[in-house]
Amino acid sequence: MIYSSEPIAADKVVEAGVIGTGQYATAIVTQAQSIPQLNIPIVADTEIESAKRAYQLAGIDDNQVIVADTRAQALSGIERGEKVVVGDPYLLMDLPLEVIAEGTGDATAGAVHATTALQNGKHVVMITKETEVVVGSILRQIAQQAGLVYTAADGDQPSLLIALIDWCRQIGLEVLCGGKFGEQRIFVDLPNQQLHLSRNRTLTLAQEQANLFHPLLGPNNHSRLLETAAERQSLLDQLIDIRTDDLIELGIVANATDLRIEKERLHHPILWPNEIPAVLSPNVYGGLLQEPGVIDQVTYLRSTNDTSMGGGVFVTVHADNAYSRQIIQEKGHICNSDGTSCLIFRPYHLCGVETPYSILSAGLMNRPTSGWQMTQNYDVYARAKQDLSAGITISSSHDLDFEAFLAPAIQVGNPTSSDSPIPYHLVTGLRLEQDISAGTALTQQMVENLTESPLWQLRVKQDTKSR
């Protein structure tokens, strides 16, 4: 990835604030202690003890941390070199900070915090993917018009995958598929005919079932591979699922890269890593995809001595030139049998430990780590898993009442779309206005007070600009 063509000022320190101190964002605070060019003098969380704990985990003495209720108190603490904890995130907006990292996990709060920060001349690093998938496009536009940076956060898969796709395109490789390795992984124990899954689950297989999990390599097995992948998926369909978080993250990448979604809940094959380039390639190269340029996800198979790829990202790519393909194959990279599709992957994401790179990129280089542009090509929607009664609150991405799916984006606020499914994270935190039956997708009419939400209003503005 082309991060910088200019030397970074070695004596400049980026002053950044963090909003939200959950597990992810706390790691930004702790890691900053090891980065000379990054200072995080203030964190905000409605749970004051959570914010204080972030500094405790960073090794800051309690007597160096103050709780502030006003801007004057916060500014005074920062000027004395203390670390400041606040319950009101808006106190950060008028302080001498260059970057705000937003990590509340709340779609509406994330949007309001981001717009306020940008209006106050601050770069924004967006950790809250629930915001990014709904209004990431207009937040980028607002930032650019103000000469600022808005970026998704390195450390989470969207930014990392966007950068990997961009790098491939810059060096002339065609991206056949971009994706992520699912958080669920399967350990294969063929001698004992067992699969070991997350949450300490073990599945004992009949011999015919166990045969499905032998790696299928080389041209002699190519014709069997797609059939075997489908049989694996059928066998494990009730045990391996796509999470709402996965769909959010891959929706973000699709919108930022113009890659396509072929199925509303993805193909999501279950594969050994060395099978990926053969399966996640277009039909013309013998793979599963209808056309090149697709976003998807893999649940990967591994033996006990294999390295983990959990949370990593990948692309399958095609080099037009035969000699270039030969070079890639000769270096030992994982390719399909004729070299027309090859796997390039990053087998990890480090959460908040590597998010400081996005903060530094914005503060030192005035550059995002997740690209400058985004088009709202897709939205994440939700349908009820069971009959639901009016009055219940539609909760977060982990709401067990709903199943998420990806589909082409609608133009919010357009009267012709009022009966269409509504983007899921536009309605989280709001209440159902009517009973809905299992299998029904959420629409605008089903939700109370939707048009009063600032997130709704920002999305309407985004969609109005795109018409």
C-alpha positions, 0 to 999 in steps of 0.5 A: 500500500502506498502510505506516504511519498513524503517524510513524516515530521519526526517532531510532530505529535498528533493530539487525539481524543477517543469517544467510547472505551469498549474493548476495541477503543481501549486498545488505542489508548493502551497502544498510544503509550508506545507511540512517541508521535501520538498523545491521547490526553482525553477519552469520553465515555458515558460510563466514567469508570470504563474511561478511567479503566482505559488509562489504568490499563495504559499504565497511567497512575490514577493521580495523573487522571482527572474527571472533568465536567466542563470544557474549562476543566478538561482544557486545564487538565490537558494543559497540565499534562494530565489525562482527562476523562469526561462523560460528555463526548461533545466536550472534545469538540472544542479542545486542542485535538487534531483527530477524534476516534469514534468507537461507541458502536452506536450508529446514530451517536457515531454519525452525530459525533463525526459530523460535529467533529468535522464541523469543528475542524477535526479529522475523524477515524470511524471505528463504529462500522454501524455508522460507516455502512449507512452514511460513510459516503456523506461523511467522506464528502463533508470531510473533503469539503472541509479539507479534513480526513474521514477514514475507517479504522485500520485494525478492523477488516474493512479498512484493511481489505479496502487498502489491500484491494487498492494496492492490488489495483495499483499494481495492475492485478485484477481483483476477482474476489475480496473478502474476509476470513470468518471469525469462526474457524474449524479444526479438522481431525481426519484420523478421528473423523471429527470437526472442532468448532468454536465454543468447544463444539465437536462434530463426529463425522461418518466416513462419507462425511469426513471424506468431504474435508480432505483438501482438494488440490490440483487439476484432477480434483478441480471438477469435484471442488465446487460440488464438495464445497456445496456439500460441506456447506449443506452439512454445516449450515446450522452450525456456521452462520454469517454474523450481522457484523460480517455483512456490515463490514463487507457492505462497507468494502463493497461501497468503498471499492465498487465490488459486487455482492452476488448473494444477499448472505454471501456464498460463504464457502467452507474451504481450506486456504489452498482451495480459495483461489479455485473456488472464489474465482469467476466461472470462466476460470472454473470457480463459483463466481458469476463474474469477477469483482465480488465481495464474499467471506470464507469459513476456513478449515485448518489442522491443529498445526496451521496458522490462524487466519481468523479475522484476516482479509484476502483477495483472489487476483488475476494477472493478465500477463502469462509471465507475471502469472508464472512469477507469482506461482514460482514464488510459491503463492497459492493459486488455482491449477492453471494460475489464473486465480491466486490468493493474497492474504493478510491473516490478522487484524489487530483491532485497536492496537493498529488503529493508531496508524489511521490516526497518524495517517490523518494527523501527520499525512492528511490521508485516510487509510480506507480510501477517499471515495464511497458510493452507497451501492449496498445496504444492510437490511434485516428481516424478523426471525420470529413473530414480533410485537409492536412496542419492542425496541430494535436493538444492535447488530447482535439482536437475535430477533433479526437476520441481516442481509445485503441488497442494493441500496435504496434512496432514503426519503424518496416516497417510492422507497417507503415500502422498501426494506429500510437499512437496519442501522437506521432503525436500531434503538427505535421501536416497532410501530406494528406487529410483524411476522417471521420472515418480514423485512423491516420497512419505514412504516414499521418503525416509530419516530424514524424521520426524527432521527439525526441519522435518518436526516443525514442519510436523506441528505446523502441520498439527495446529493446522489440523485 
